[in-house]
């Protein structure tokens, strides 16, 4: 929506399940050329305030695959839950190694496909991929019945949700679009697509010129190629672009079935992915052990299969990981590793925490901690919005261990970092020296014990964004405070606001508030345990101190700048009913605010 509502009305709209948009831009026709005039609501100037609120509450502002915005009647998404789009996405998910954290729903008003976030009646955000069946048929026609084209579009939207991108009106960023593009290329290689097939939809549908939220065609095609080539390197395949993955079908799954309302004539034959028993965790295959060509042969070698990680690069586009255990040396017991993959998969599905353990061949000149943070960003471990990831590194050839934690996990596990490192050191110093080629189950469990400990400790923490505005949080806080004043005994664990996650819009007033008027409010213990505070001022003029882990900014897609407005995702730390008091929060992530 281009018009910003007054605060009171805007809050009502959010409470009535306003959707957060995938990206912004000016109003216009859908990119596939079909007019939406028949579905438009009456002009707001002629509407009463109550009618306007009802109209806004029933609308979903979303942006399409190519960045074109469109309003969508959210109620129209209730039907079609068992449609073909769900089946195609389920096929994509088999090759990600990750649990699905979104719904897939067809909607005739979506011009093509969009990753969106809806706020339900329970006030919790719900991730959705909305897609247009007719558009998918049009894509097939425009790409000469190339079944990979609509699949690549859906994979792009899957990438947004699996990476935990914040999605808001006008707030999408080119870096996150490129992440989703790279993921699309990455997973399409795993599914068996040639490079040209993975890029077909982008070349056919997206303009060359950069938009305010989406990069132009050349940049996006390049990102798809990077993802495709990274997946190819991991499997040791022919990465010329003319040979598909040897471990996947050579034809696309039945993407044409998405377009049930307008089937394409004589679609190409399709095959499905290799069958798996119900409940099996999908996993990317590893490649055989290869010799080391670098100077100085590694101290530790093994005969088991190895995984291939990308070289750390601070400028590389991140691409969502596909394994919870990564063994670059080929030393871990396969059965123990598979069982642990299932355990970490279940943790991610049930508690939204992602923990990756890496047995690294080389640290590439970094310290083990630096390497762990580089891989956390580059593999996008954890959801970007709530920072619920951790990377544990054992590097036998460098004699080092490292730990990286997303800000959400770090808040709960900071006191245990040395303990986790001791567990990893035990594998290098005690377990690995007695491995004969490949470690046995007990030796393998030594390197996985740190992840198990983190999993136990963080599984009881809530990683849902419980409040969509500061106003919602404060209203609940005042309600709880009144109940306490009336004699009701409420323990912190039962407090509906205690340590809950909230979405806050505000302007970064100072990165160094200790030098300004907020100095008296700074909690020095929190500053030491979490990190330096930011002074943030909300649109209502409320002062906040938002404490930031020193590694958080390096995990984000942009840097924080004073004077700029952001949407902050943060965990509650200290509230007050006095409007003159400064409130405190622990930062999990940020994204630029809608213009």
C-alpha positions as CSV (number, residue, x, y, z in Angstrom):
1,X,0.0,0.0,0.0
2,X,1.4,3.3,-1.0
3,X,-0.5,5.4,1.6
4,X,0.6,5.1,5.3
5,X,-2.3,5.0,7.7
6,X,-2.4,6.9,11.1
7,X,-0.9,4.8,13.9
8,X,-4.3,3.8,15.5
9,X,-5.8,2.7,12.2
10,X,-2.6,0.9,11.1
11,X,-2.5,-1.0,14.4
12,X,-6.1,-2.1,13.9
13,X,-5.3,-3.3,10.4
14,X,-2.4,-5.4,11.6
15,X,-4.5,-6.9,14.4
16,X,-7.1,-7.8,11.7
17,X,-4.5,-10.0,9.9
18,X,-2.9,-7.6,7.5
19,X,-0.3,-9.4,5.3
20,X,3.3,-8.3,5.1
21,X,4.3,-7.8,1.6
22,X,7.0,-9.7,-0.3
23,X,8.4,-6.5,-1.8
24,X,7.3,-3.0,-2.8
25,X,7.0,-0.9,-5.9
26,X,4.4,1.3,-7.6
27,X,0.9,0.0,-8.4
28,X,0.5,-1.4,-11.9
29,X,-0.7,-4.2,-14.0
30,X,0.3,-7.8,-13.3
31,X,3.4,-8.9,-15.1
32,X,1.6,-11.5,-17.2
33,X,-0.5,-8.8,-18.7
34,X,-3.9,-9.8,-17.2
35,X,-5.9,-6.9,-15.7
36,X,-7.0,-7.1,-12.1
37,X,-9.6,-4.3,-12.3
38,X,-12.5,-6.6,-11.7
39,X,-11.1,-7.5,-8.3
40,X,-10.2,-4.0,-7.2
41,X,-11.9,-2.6,-4.1
42,X,-13.9,0.7,-4.2
43,X,-11.8,3.9,-3.9
44,X,-10.9,4.6,-0.3
45,X,-11.9,8.2,-0.5
46,X,-15.6,7.1,-0.7
47,X,-15.3,4.7,2.2
48,X,-16.0,5.1,5.9
49,X,-13.2,4.4,8.4
50,X,-14.8,1.1,9.5
51,X,-15.3,0.0,5.8
52,X,-11.7,1.0,5.0
53,X,-10.4,-1.1,7.9
54,X,-12.4,-4.0,6.8
55,X,-11.2,-3.6,3.2
56,X,-7.6,-3.3,4.2
57,X,-7.9,-6.3,6.6
58,X,-9.1,-8.5,3.7
59,X,-6.3,-7.6,1.4
60,X,-2.9,-9.0,1.0
61,X,-0.3,-6.8,-0.6
62,X,2.3,-9.0,-2.3
63,X,4.9,-8.8,-5.0
64,X,5.3,-11.1,-7.8
65,X,8.3,-13.1,-8.9
66,X,9.6,-10.2,-11.0
67,X,8.8,-7.5,-8.4
68,X,5.4,-6.3,-9.6
69,X,3.1,-5.5,-6.6
70,X,-0.5,-6.6,-6.5
71,X,-3.3,-6.6,-3.9
72,X,-4.8,-9.9,-3.2
73,X,-8.0,-10.9,-1.4
74,X,-6.6,-12.9,1.5
75,X,-9.9,-14.8,2.0
76,X,-9.4,-16.3,-1.5
77,X,-6.5,-18.3,-0.2
78,X,-8.6,-20.7,1.8
79,X,-9.3,-23.1,-1.1
80,X,-7.0,-25.4,-2.9
81,X,-4.9,-26.6,-0.1
82,X,-4.4,-30.0,-1.8
83,X,-3.6,-28.6,-5.2
84,X,-0.8,-29.4,-7.6
85,X,1.4,-26.5,-6.3
86,X,1.7,-28.3,-3.0
87,X,2.9,-31.5,-4.8
88,X,5.5,-29.6,-6.8
89,X,6.8,-27.8,-3.7
90,X,6.9,-31.2,-1.9
91,X,9.1,-32.5,-4.7
92,X,11.4,-29.5,-4.3
93,X,11.6,-30.0,-0.6
94,X,12.9,-33.6,-1.0
95,X,16.1,-32.1,-2.3
96,X,16.6,-29.4,0.4
97,X,17.2,-31.6,3.4
98,X,15.1,-29.2,5.5
99,X,11.6,-29.2,7.0
100,X,8.9,-27.1,5.3
101,X,8.0,-23.9,7.2
102,X,5.3,-22.6,5.0
103,X,2.0,-23.3,3.3
104,X,1.4,-23.4,-0.5
105,X,-1.9,-22.0,-1.8
106,X,-3.2,-21.1,-5.2
107,X,-4.8,-17.7,-5.7
108,X,-6.2,-16.2,-9.0
109,X,-5.1,-12.6,-8.1
110,X,-1.4,-13.4,-7.7
111,X,0.2,-12.5,-11.0
112,X,2.7,-15.3,-10.8
113,X,4.1,-16.5,-7.4
114,X,5.0,-14.7,-4.2
115,X,6.4,-15.5,-0.8
116,X,4.2,-13.7,1.7
117,X,3.7,-13.6,5.5
118,X,0.1,-13.4,6.9
119,X,-0.7,-12.5,10.5
120,X,-3.4,-14.9,11.6
121,X,-6.2,-14.5,14.2
122,X,-3.7,-15.9,16.8
123,X,-1.5,-12.9,16.0
124,X,1.3,-15.3,14.8
125,X,3.0,-14.8,11.4
126,X,2.2,-17.5,8.9
127,X,4.5,-18.0,5.9
128,X,2.7,-18.7,2.6
129,X,3.6,-19.2,-1.1
130,X,0.8,-18.0,-3.2
131,X,0.8,-18.8,-6.9
132,X,-1.4,-18.4,-10.0
133,X,-2.3,-21.6,-11.8
134,X,-3.0,-19.8,-15.1
135,X,0.4,-18.0,-14.9
136,X,2.2,-21.3,-14.6
137,X,0.5,-22.5,-17.8
138,X,1.6,-19.2,-19.5
139,X,5.1,-19.8,-18.3
140,X,5.2,-23.2,-19.9
141,X,4.0,-21.7,-23.2
142,X,6.5,-18.8,-23.0
143,X,9.4,-21.2,-22.4
144,X,8.4,-23.8,-25.1
145,X,7.0,-26.2,-22.6
146,X,10.1,-26.2,-20.4
147,X,8.8,-27.9,-17.2
148,X,11.7,-26.6,-15.2
149,X,10.6,-22.9,-15.6
150,X,7.6,-22.9,-13.2
151,X,9.6,-25.1,-10.8
152,X,12.4,-22.6,-10.7
153,X,9.8,-19.9,-9.8
154,X,8.4,-21.9,-7.0
155,X,11.9,-22.8,-5.8
156,X,12.8,-19.1,-5.6
157,X,9.8,-18.5,-3.2
158,X,10.8,-21.6,-1.2
159,X,14.2,-20.1,-0.8
160,X,12.8,-16.9,0.8
161,X,10.9,-18.9,3.4
162,X,13.6,-21.4,4.2
163,X,16.1,-18.6,4.7
164,X,13.8,-16.7,7.0
165,X,13.8,-13.5,5.0
166,X,11.8,-10.7,6.6
167,X,9.0,-9.7,4.3
168,X,7.2,-6.4,4.6
169,X,5.6,-3.7,2.4
170,X,8.3,-2.1,0.3
171,X,11.0,-3.8,2.4
172,X,12.4,-6.5,0.1
173,X,16.1,-6.0,-0.7
174,X,18.1,-7.0,-3.8
175,X,20.4,-9.1,-1.7
176,X,17.6,-11.4,-0.4
177,X,16.2,-11.7,-3.9
178,X,19.6,-12.9,-5.1
179,X,19.8,-15.4,-2.2
180,X,16.5,-16.8,-3.3
181,X,17.7,-17.0,-6.9
182,X,20.9,-18.8,-5.9
183,X,18.9,-21.3,-3.9
184,X,16.7,-21.9,-6.9
185,X,19.7,-22.8,-9.0
186,X,21.2,-24.8,-6.2
187,X,18.1,-27.0,-5.7
188,X,17.3,-27.3,-9.4
189,X,20.7,-28.9,-10.0
190,X,19.9,-31.4,-7.3
191,X,16.7,-32.2,-9.0
192,X,18.4,-32.8,-12.4
193,X,18.0,-29.5,-14.3
194,X,20.5,-28.3,-16.8
195,X,21.9,-24.8,-16.2
196,X,19.9,-23.4,-19.1
197,X,16.7,-24.9,-17.8
198,X,17.3,-23.5,-14.3
199,X,17.7,-20.0,-15.9
200,X,14.9,-20.3,-18.4
201,X,12.1,-18.5,-16.5
202,X,14.4,-15.7,-15.4
203,X,15.6,-15.1,-19.0
204,X,12.0,-15.1,-20.3
205,X,10.2,-13.1,-17.6
206,X,12.4,-10.6,-15.9
207,X,13.5,-7.2,-17.3
208,X,17.2,-6.3,-17.5
209,X,16.8,-3.0,-15.6
210,X,17.3,-3.1,-11.9
211,X,14.1,-2.3,-9.8
212,X,13.9,-0.8,-6.4
213,X,13.6,-4.2,-4.7
214,X,14.6,-6.7,-7.4
215,X,17.9,-6.8,-9.3
216,X,17.8,-6.9,-13.1
217,X,17.9,-10.1,-15.2
218,X,21.7,-10.4,-15.6
219,X,22.4,-10.3,-11.9
220,X,19.7,-12.8,-11.2
221,X,20.7,-15.2,-13.9
222,X,24.3,-15.1,-12.5
223,X,23.0,-15.9,-9.0
224,X,21.1,-18.9,-10.3
225,X,24.3,-20.0,-12.1
226,X,26.3,-19.7,-8.8
227,X,23.8,-21.9,-7.0
228,X,23.7,-24.5,-9.7
229,X,27.5,-24.6,-9.9
230,X,27.9,-24.8,-6.1
231,X,25.5,-27.8,-6.0
232,X,27.4,-29.4,-8.9
233,X,30.8,-29.0,-7.1
234,X,29.3,-30.6,-4.0
235,X,28.4,-33.7,-6.0
236,X,31.6,-33.8,-8.0
237,X,29.7,-33.5,-11.3
238,X,30.3,-32.1,-14.7
239,X,29.7,-28.4,-14.1
240,X,29.9,-27.3,-17.7
241,X,26.1,-26.6,-17.6
242,X,25.3,-29.2,-20.2
243,X,25.2,-32.2,-17.9
244,X,22.6,-32.7,-15.1
245,X,23.1,-34.1,-11.7
246,X,23.9,-37.8,-11.9
247,X,21.9,-38.5,-8.8
248,X,18.6,-36.9,-9.9
249,X,16.0,-37.4,-12.6
250,X,16.9,-36.0,-16.0
251,X,13.4,-34.5,-16.5
252,X,11.5,-32.1,-14.4
253,X,8.8,-33.3,-12.1
254,X,5.3,-32.7,-13.4
255,X,5.4,-28.9,-13.2
256,X,2.6,-28.6,-15.8
257,X,0.2,-30.0,-13.2
258,X,0.4,-26.7,-11.4
259,X,-1.6,-25.1,-14.2
260,X,-4.6,-27.3,-13.8
261,X,-6.9,-24.5,-14.9
262,X,-5.2,-24.1,-18.3
263,X,-3.2,-27.3,-19.2
264,X,-0.5,-27.1,-21.8
265,X,-0.9,-29.2,-24.9
266,X,1.4,-32.2,-25.2
267,X,3.6,-31.5,-22.2
268,X,7.0,-33.3,-22.1
269,X,7.2,-36.6,-20.4
270,X,8.2,-36.4,-16.7
271,X,9.7,-38.6,-14.1
272,X,9.5,-38.3,-10.4
273,X,12.3,-38.2,-7.8
274,X,13.7,-41.4,-6.4
275,X,11.1,-42.9,-4.0
276,X,11.7,-42.6,-0.3
277,X,10.0,-44.3,2.6
278,X,7.7,-42.0,4.6
279,X,9.6,-40.2,7.3
280,X,13.0,-40.5,5.6
281,X,15.0,-37.3,5.8
282,X,15.9,-36.1,2.3
283,X,19.7,-35.6,1.9
284,X,22.1,-34.5,-0.8
285,X,24.5,-37.2,-1.8
286,X,28.2,-36.9,-1.0
287,X,31.0,-37.5,-3.5
288,X,33.8,-40.1,-3.1
289,X,36.9,-39.2,-1.2
290,X,39.3,-37.2,-3.4
291,X,43.0,-36.5,-2.9
292,X,44.3,-33.2,-1.7
293,X,46.1,-31.1,-4.3
294,X,47.0,-28.3,-1.9
295,X,50.6,-28.0,-0.6
296,X,51.1,-30.1,2.5
297,X,49.0,-33.2,2.5
298,X,46.4,-33.1,5.3
299,X,47.3,-34.8,8.6
300,X,43.9,-36.6,8.7
301,X,42.7,-38.7,5.7
302,X,39.9,-41.2,5.5
303,X,38.3,-43.6,3.0
304,X,34.7,-42.5,3.6
305,X,32.6,-40.1,1.4
306,X,33.4,-36.4,1.8
307,X,31.3,-33.3,1.5
308,X,32.4,-30.2,-0.4
309,X,31.9,-26.7,1.1
310,X,32.3,-23.4,-0.7
311,X,35.4,-21.4,0.0
312,X,34.6,-18.7,2.6
313,X,33.9,-15.4,0.8
314,X,32.4,-12.4,2.6
315,X,31.1,-11.1,-0.7
316,X,29.5,-14.4,-1.8
317,X,25.7,-14.7,-2.0
318,X,24.5,-17.0,0.7
319,X,22.7,-20.2,-0.3
320,X,20.7,-22.3,2.2
321,X,22.5,-25.4,3.4
322,X,21.2,-28.9,2.8
323,X,22.9,-31.0,5.5
324,X,23.1,-30.8,9.3
325,X,26.4,-32.8,9.3
326,X,29.1,-31.8,6.8
327,X,32.2,-34.0,6.7
328,X,34.9,-32.6,4.4
329,X,37.4,-35.3,5.4
330,X,35.3,-38.5,5.2
331,X,35.8,-39.7,8.7
332,X,32.4,-40.1,10.3
333,X,30.4,-43.3,10.7
334,X,27.6,-43.2,8.1
335,X,24.9,-44.8,10.3
336,X,25.5,-42.6,13.3
337,X,25.6,-39.6,11.0
338,X,22.3,-40.5,9.4
339,X,20.6,-40.9,12.8
340,X,22.0,-37.5,13.9
341,X,20.7,-35.9,10.7
342,X,17.3,-37.1,11.6
343,X,17.6,-35.7,15.1
344,X,18.6,-32.3,13.9
345,X,15.9,-32.3,11.2
346,X,13.3,-33.0,13.9
347,X,14.8,-30.2,16.0
348,X,14.4,-27.8,13.1
349,X,10.9,-29.0,12.4
350,X,9.6,-28.9,16.0
351,X,11.6,-26.1,17.6
352,X,12.8,-24.0,14.6
353,X,16.5,-24.3,15.6
354,X,19.1,-25.3,13.0
355,X,22.4,-26.7,14.1
356,X,25.1,-27.7,11.6
357,X,28.3,-29.6,12.6
358,X,31.3,-29.4,10.2
359,X,34.4,-31.6,10.2
360,X,36.5,-29.1,8.2
361,X,39.3,-30.1,5.9
362,X,40.8,-26.5,6.0
363,X,40.0,-23.2,7.8
364,X,41.4,-21.3,4.8
365,X,43.7,-19.2,7.0
366,X,40.9,-18.2,9.4
367,X,40.5,-19.0,13.0
368,X,38.0,-21.7,13.7
369,X,35.5,-19.2,15.1
370,X,35.8,-16.9,12.1
371,X,35.3,-19.9,9.8
372,X,32.2,-21.0,11.7
373,X,30.7,-17.5,11.4
374,X,31.6,-17.3,7.7
375,X,29.9,-20.7,7.1
376,X,26.9,-19.6,9.1
377,X,26.4,-16.7,6.9
378,X,27.3,-18.4,3.6
379,X,25.2,-21.4,4.2
380,X,22.4,-19.3,5.9
381,X,22.2,-21.5,8.9
382,X,19.2,-20.6,11.0
383,X,16.4,-18.3,9.9
384,X,17.6,-14.8,9.1
385,X,14.8,-13.1,10.9
386,X,15.1,-14.8,14.4
387,X,18.8,-15.9,14.3
388,X,18.0,-19.5,15.4
389,X,21.1,-21.2,14.0
390,X,24.5,-22.5,15.2
391,X,27.6,-23.8,13.4
392,X,30.1,-26.1,15.2
393,X,33.5,-26.7,13.6
394,X,36.1,-29.3,14.3
395,X,39.2,-28.8,12.1
396,X,41.6,-31.7,12.8
397,X,44.2,-30.6,10.2
398,X,44.4,-27.1,11.9
399,X,44.0,-28.5,15.4
400,X,41.2,-26.0,16.1
401,X,37.6,-26.0,17.0
402,X,35.1,-23.2,16.6
403,X,31.6,-22.2,17.5
404,X,29.2,-19.7,15.8
405,X,25.8,-18.9,17.1
406,X,23.0,-16.8,15.6
407,X,21.9,-14.0,18.0
408,X,18.8,-15.9,19.0
409,X,20.7,-19.0,20.1
410,X,23.6,-16.9,21.5
411,X,21.2,-15.2,24.0
412,X,20.6,-18.6,25.6
413,X,23.9,-20.4,25.1
414,X,26.6,-17.7,25.7
415,X,27.8,-19.2,29.0
416,X,28.3,-22.6,27.4
417,X,30.5,-21.8,24.4
418,X,33.7,-23.1,26.1
419,X,31.9,-26.3,27.1
420,X,30.9,-26.9,23.5
421,X,34.4,-26.3,22.4
422,X,35.7,-28.8,24.9
423,X,33.3,-31.4,23.5
424,X,34.7,-30.7,20.0
425,X,38.2,-30.8,21.2
426,X,37.6,-34.3,22.7
427,X,36.8,-35.6,19.2
428,X,40.1,-34.2,17.8
429,X,42.3,-35.1,20.8
430,X,40.8,-38.4,22.0
431,X,38.4,-39.8,19.5
432,X,40.0,-39.2,16.1
433,X,43.5,-40.5,16.8
434,X,41.9,-44.0,17.3
435,X,39.8,-43.9,14.2
436,X,40.9,-46.5,11.6
437,X,40.1,-44.9,8.3
438,X,36.5,-44.2,9.4
439,X,35.5,-43.6,13.0
440,X,33.1,-45.9,14.7
441,X,29.8,-44.9,16.2
442,X,31.2,-43.9,19.6
443,X,34.0,-41.8,18.1
444,X,31.5,-40.1,15.7
445,X,29.2,-39.3,18.6
446,X,32.0,-37.3,20.2
447,X,31.9,-34.6,17.6
448,X,28.1,-34.5,17.5
449,X,27.7,-34.2,21.3
450,X,28.0,-30.4,21.3
451,X,25.0,-30.0,18.9
452,X,23.0,-32.4,21.1
453,X,23.7,-30.2,24.1
454,X,22.7,-27.0,22.4
455,X,19.5,-28.7,21.0
456,X,18.4,-29.7,24.5
457,X,19.0,-26.3,26.0
458,X,17.3,-24.2,23.3
459,X,14.4,-26.5,22.5
460,X,12.2,-24.9,25.2
461,X,12.7,-21.3,23.9
462,X,10.1,-19.7,21.7
463,X,11.3,-18.6,18.2
464,X,8.0,-17.3,17.0
465,X,7.5,-13.6,16.4
466,X,4.7,-13.2,19.0
467,X,4.0,-9.5,18.6
468,X,3.8,-7.7,15.2
469,X,4.1,-4.2,16.7
470,X,5.5,-2.6,19.9
471,X,2.0,-1.4,20.6
472,X,0.7,-5.0,20.7
473,X,3.5,-6.0,23.1
474,X,2.9,-3.0,25.4
475,X,-0.9,-3.5,25.5
476,X,-0.3,-7.1,26.7
477,X,2.3,-5.9,29.2
478,X,-0.1,-3.4,30.7
479,X,-2.8,-6.0,30.9
480,X,-0.4,-8.4,32.7
481,X,0.9,-5.6,35.0
482,X,-2.7,-4.8,36.0
483,X,-3.4,-8.4,36.8
484,X,-0.3,-8.5,39.1
485,X,-1.5,-5.3,40.8
486,X,-4.8,-7.0,41.4
487,X,-3.1,-9.8,43.3
488,X,-2.7,-12.3,40.5
489,X,0.6,-14.3,40.8
490,X,2.2,-14.6,37.4
491,X,5.6,-16.3,37.1
492,X,8.0,-15.2,34.4
493,X,7.5,-18.4,32.4
494,X,3.7,-17.7,32.3
495,X,4.1,-14.1,31.5
496,X,2.9,-13.6,27.9
497,X,5.5,-10.8,27.3
498,X,8.5,-12.2,29.1
499,X,11.4,-12.8,26.6
500,X,9.0,-12.9,23.7
501,X,9.9,-11.8,20.2
502,X,8.5,-8.6,18.8
503,X,8.7,-6.8,15.4
504,X,9.5,-3.1,16.0
505,X,9.8,-0.2,13.6
506,X,12.1,2.6,14.5
507,X,14.8,5.0,13.5
508,X,18.4,4.3,14.5
509,X,19.3,7.5,16.4
510,X,22.7,6.5,17.7
511,X,25.1,3.5,17.5
512,X,26.9,4.9,20.6
513,X,24.2,6.0,23.0
514,X,26.7,5.9,25.9
515,X,27.8,9.3,24.6
516,X,24.3,10.8,24.7
517,X,21.2,11.2,26.7
518,X,20.5,7.5,27.0
519,X,23.7,6.7,29.0
520,X,21.8,6.5,32.3
521,X,19.6,3.8,31.0
522,X,22.3,1.5,29.7
523,X,22.5,-1.9,31.6
524,X,26.2,-2.5,31.8
525,X,25.8,-6.2,32.6
526,X,23.7,-6.7,29.5
527,X,26.1,-4.6,27.5
528,X,28.9,-7.0,28.6
529,X,26.9,-10.2,28.1
530,X,25.0,-9.3,24.8
531,X,26.8,-6.5,23.1
532,X,26.7,-2.7,22.7
533,X,23.3,-1.0,22.6
534,X,21.7,1.0,19.8
535,X,19.4,4.0,20.6
536,X,16.3,3.5,18.6
537,X,13.3,6.0,18.5
538,X,9.9,4.6,17.4
539,X,7.5,6.7,15.2
540,X,5.5,7.4,18.5
541,X,8.7,8.9,20.0
542,X,9.4,6.0,22.4
543,X,13.1,5.5,23.3
544,X,14.5,2.0,23.0
545,X,17.9,0.5,23.8
546,X,18.5,-2.5,21.5
547,X,21.5,-4.6,22.5
548,X,23.4,-6.2,19.6
549,X,25.7,-9.2,19.5
550,X,28.9,-8.1,17.8
551,X,28.5,-10.8,15.1
552,X,24.9,-9.9,14.1
553,X,25.6,-7.2,11.6
554,X,28.0,-9.5,9.6
555,X,25.2,-12.1,9.2
556,X,22.7,-9.5,7.8
557,X,22.3,-8.4,4.2
558,X,23.2,-4.7,5.0
559,X,24.9,-2.5,7.6
560,X,23.1,-0.3,10.1
561,X,23.2,3.4,9.5
562,X,22.3,6.2,11.8
563,X,19.3,8.2,10.8
564,X,17.8,5.3,8.8
565,X,14.5,3.6,9.6
566,X,14.4,-0.2,10.2
567,X,12.2,-3.0,11.2
568,X,13.9,-4.7,14.1
569,X,13.1,-8.3,15.3
570,X,14.1,-8.4,18.9
571,X,13.5,-10.3,22.2
572,X,12.0,-8.5,25.1
573,X,14.5,-7.6,27.9
574,X,12.9,-4.8,30.0
575,X,9.6,-3.0,29.8
576,X,8.0,-0.2,31.7
577,X,4.5,1.3,31.9
578,X,6.0,4.8,32.2
579,X,6.0,6.3,28.7
580,X,9.1,8.3,29.6
581,X,11.2,5.2,30.5
582,X,13.5,3.6,28.0
583,X,12.6,0.1,27.0
584,X,15.3,-2.6,26.4
585,X,15.4,-5.4,23.8
586,X,18.0,-7.9,22.5
587,X,18.3,-7.7,18.7
588,X,17.8,-10.8,16.5
589,X,17.7,-9.2,13.1
590,X,16.8,-6.1,11.2
591,X,15.6,-5.0,7.7
592,X,15.1,-1.6,6.2
593,X,11.7,-0.1,6.9
594,X,9.2,0.5,4.1
595,X,9.5,3.9,2.5
